[in-house]
Amino acid sequence: MFSVTLLKRSHVSLDSADRGAAPGSTRSADERSIRRGVRAVLLPGSGSDERFVRNVFSAVLRAFGITPVTPVPRPGPGVVDGYRAALDAAAAEPGALLVGGISLGAHVATAWAVRHRAELGERLRGVLVALPAWTGAADGAPAALAARATASLVRVGGVEAALAEAAAGAPAWLAAELRRAWPRYGAGLAPALEAAAAEPAPTASELARLDVPVGVAALTDDPVHPLPVARTWYAALPRAALDTETLAAFGADPGVVGRAAVLGWLRAGGNPAG
């Protein structure tokens, strides 16, 4: 599907090829003095884990010399706090940073980037957003409703009972991921899902303040992460590109979404050089 650059696609669907790419931009003296290269801190969605994030992003990032950093989720009600702590720890070290994630992870990373944009300056190279699930408050977003429903199943019947019900109607690849990831949360699965469902995503006005390159990847046929949400994010962000894939393609190769997000980031002006 991808040619020599890994990102030349036969069916690219970009709303903007180069919106907001900074013309004539140069790296600062501080940035040039950093030799660590770019690290990308990537967070999973609710009930997911660092292994799935690696499957989505690692290959394409390493192809560009970017080091993926995939924090292990903190099971329980502090799952989001754990992700923020991982981002803070990465920012405390020298070097250029990309941040991002999938669904909940994308929400948390983007909100963190908005808050820390000024202090990080040119160290913040951009954001990789895969499958955003809502904007602002979750309210009745499908992903939030699904997380709450699953948490209820877990509290009533345990993880195994919830797995049996969830896997029954899921594609084989998704059922396999759930069977692998959910037991790792143990008793912390239900409160982690509830925390995810209660966590606001950035609002449109907050996204409008994020002036770094952002690659947004969405699926055209995913009812849990609707394409209109990704389009809302894309429209609000000053420097962004949106690329789409299908649920079937994602199931066959999770890396298609990572490649789509990185493609968008590059088209929005992202610079992988350390």
N, C-alpha and C positions, 0 to 999 in steps of 0.2 A: 504493500500500500504506500510505502514511503520510499523515496529515492535516495540518492546519495547524501543529500542534506538532512535526511530523516524527516523533513517537514514539507517536502513538495508533494502535494496531494492531488489526486485526480478529481476530487469533489469538494474542494475547500468552499466553505460557506461563510464568508466574512462580511459583516456589516460595515467594517472599516478596515482598510489595509494598513493605514498609517496614521490614524487620528491621534494628534497630540505628540507625535514624535518630535523631540526637541531638536530644532535645527541648529547645527553648528555647536552642539554641546560638547564640552571637554571635561575631563575628570580633574578634580581638584588635586592640589599637592598632597593633602592628607590621604585622599583615595589612592593616588599613585604610590604612596609609601606602603600601602598594605599589600602583602604578598601571599596572603592565605588563600586567595581565590574566593569565589562566591559560594556561600552556603545557602541552601534552600530548606527552611524549616516548614514541614508539611504535616498537617493535622488530619486525623480521620473523621469520618462522620459518626453519628450516634450509633452505638452498638458495634462499631467497626474497630479496626485496630491498625497498628503501624505496619503490619505485613501487607495489608491490602493497599495502603498508601504507597508503599515501596513498589508494589506491582504496577501501580498506575503511573508513577512519576520517575522512578529511579533510572531506567534505561535512557530516556531522552535527556534527562538532566546530565547524566554522566557523559553522554555524547558531546555535550557542550562544555565539559570540564567543570560542571557545577556539582558540589557535594550535597546529596540529600541528607537531611537530618529528620528522623521520623520518631518523635517521642512516643513512648508507650503510654496508653491511656491510664488514667488513675480511676479505677472502678469506684462507683458510688456517687454521692451528690456533689463531690468536689471535682468531677471530671473536667469541667470548663476551667476551674481554677488551676488545675494541673497543666492544661494547655497554655494558659497565660504565663504560668511560671516557666514553662519550657521556652516560650518566646523571649521572656525577660532574660533568662540565662544565656540564650544565644546572643542577644543584643549586648550583654555585658562583656562578651569576648570581642576582640578586634576583627575587622573584616567586613566585607560587603554581604548583605543579606537579601534573599528573596524569602517571602513568607506566603503561605497559602494552605490549601487543603481541599477536602471534599465535603460538601454539604455543611454540617455543623462546623467542621474544621475550617472551611472557607469563611464562614461567618465570623468565627472567633479571630482568625488571622487577619481578616480585613479590618475588623473593628480595632484590633490592636494596632495595625498599621496607621489607621486614621489618628489614633491617640498619640502615637510616637513619631509621626512623620517629621515634625519640626526638629526634635532632638537628634534623630538619626541622620538627617540631611541626606547627602549623596550615598551614604552607606546603604540606605534602603533602595534596592534596585527595582523593586516592584512586587506585585502580588499575582499569584496563580490561583484562580477561582474555578473550581470544578463543581458543577451541579448545585448552585445556590438554591435553597429551598424556600426562602421567604425574604421579605424586606421589612425591616422594622420589627414590630411585634408579630409573634407567630400566629396568634389568633386561630383561625381554622385551617391553616396550611396543611396540606395532605401529609407531609412528613411529620409534622408535630402531632397530628391526630394518630398517625400510625405508631409513633413512639409511645404516646400515652396508652394506646390500646395494648401494645405489647407489654408495657410495664404492668398493666393490670393483669394480663395473662400470667406473667411471671409471679406476681404476688399471690395469685390464687392457686396456680398449679405447679409453679417451679419452672426453671429454665428448660428442662426437657419437654414439658408439656407445651410451653410456648414455642419451642423449636418445631415440634411436630406439627402444630397448626400453621406456623409461618411457612415452613418448608413445603407443605402440601399444595399451596397455590403459587409457589415461586418457581422461576426457571431453575434448571439444575445447577447452574453456576452460582446463582445467588443462594440457593439452599445450602450448597457446600460451604460458602463463605460464612453463612450464619452458624452452621454447625461447628465450624472451626473457631469463630470469634466469640460468640456469646458465652460458651462455658468458661472462657478466660476471665470474664467479669464476675462469675460466681454470684454471690449474694448482692454484689454491687451493680448488677445489670439494671434492675428496675429503677433504683434511684438515679443511675446515670442517664437512662432514657428520659426520665422525668425532668432532670436538669437540662438536658438537651432541648426538650420541647418547650421549656420555659425561657430559654436564652434568646433575647432579641438579636436579630441580625442588624447590620447597619441600616439606617434610614437612607432615603434618597439624598437628603441634604448632607448627611455625613459622607456618603460616597462622593458627592460633588467636591468635597474638600481634599480628596485623595489624588494628588497630582503626580503620581508615579505611574509607569506603564503597568497595565493590568491585562492579563489574558483570561478571558471568560470562556469556559467550555460547558456546553449543555447538550442534552439529548433531545431529539425532536419528538420522541414518543414516550417519555417517562412521566407517568401521572404523579409520581411522588415528588419529583423535582421539575416542575412545569417550565417549559421553554419561556413563557411570558415573564417568569421571574428573572431569568437570565437576561432577557431583553431589557427589563427595568433596570437591572444593575448596569448593563452596558450603556444605556441611555444616560444614566446619572453620572457615570465616571468620566472625567475629563480626558483621560488618555487610556483608551481601551480598544480591544478588538474581540469580537465574539466568533467562535467557531462551534459548529455543531456536529454531532455524530448520532448514531441510532443505538437503541437499547441492545439490539442483536449484535452489533459490532462491539459494543462495550462488553457484552457477555463473552464473546469469542476471544477478545483481547482487551483487558482493562487498560493497557497502555495507550489505546487510541484517545482516551480522554486526557491523559497526561500530555500526549503530543499535541492535542488540540489546544490545551491551555498554554503550553509553551509557544506554540505557533502564534497564538494571539498576543502573548507578551512580547515576542520579537517584533511583530507587526506594529505594536503600539509604541515601539521605541526601546524595548528592553535590550540591555547590553550584558552578554554573558561573560565578558572578559573581567578578570579579577583586577 
